[in-house]
């Protein structure tokens, strides 16, 4: 039996499209991140989140991003490096009213320059929201 709390936590990974055994990298971890969401994702994938120095091919990048973290474009370009050709980057930002909140326009203006498309937004926890980025389709050229 799965307890109701476990089901709620597993849904975080499912909302992010994370499947068991996927390789998930975490960038920008700090003491303010949503530890419940992290634990739920690790449980769902059956392993630990990889750190910023991982050398594996990555299925999903979780980029915890705050207003004062620097240049989002540079961070996204770095995150794209080890990403699988069909990989996804989730830009996780503090929700409106939270310290470090990032205006959605900052993300939407940065994304085209790095060759990705913004597809959806989800709530990741009480204080964090996620913006899903995918590689631009090469079939449109």
Buried (B, 14 or more C-beta within 10 A) or exposed (E): EEEEEEEEBBEBBEBBBBEEEBBBBBBBBEEBBBEBBBEBBBBBBEBEBBEEEBEEEBBBBBBBBBBEBEEBBEBBBEBBEBBBEEBBBBBBBBBEEBEBBBEBEBBEEBBEEBEBEBEEBBEBBEBBBBBBBBBBEEEEE
